[in-house]
Amino acid sequence: SPHIDKQNSAPFYGLSLGDFEEGTGCVAVECSARVLAEVNTKNRLGRIDGRYPHWVTSYGEKLERFSLIYYDTVSSYQTPGPSVFTIPV
């Protein structure tokens, strides 16, 4: 369900694994009142600011999806930036 990670000090990194189909089970995050981004984290890292409303989109009812999330709750507070980021190359 949609939620905000109030305890986070900074954006989080998320990775999802499982037998769910590619393009499903994304992390949806509100970029603004009218813009929604879906970040595909299947077998890849996504950087999302969980201090914006976010949730996991639907995926196959009988399929498995596991999330590995790295988030920071002890560092100095960073001002929320964009809700989604690209990883520099």
Secondary structure, DSSP 8 states (H G I E B T S, - for coil): --B--TT-SS-EEEEEEESS-TTSS-EEEESSSS-EEEE--BTS-EEE-TTS-EEE----TTS-EEEEEE--SSS-------SB-----
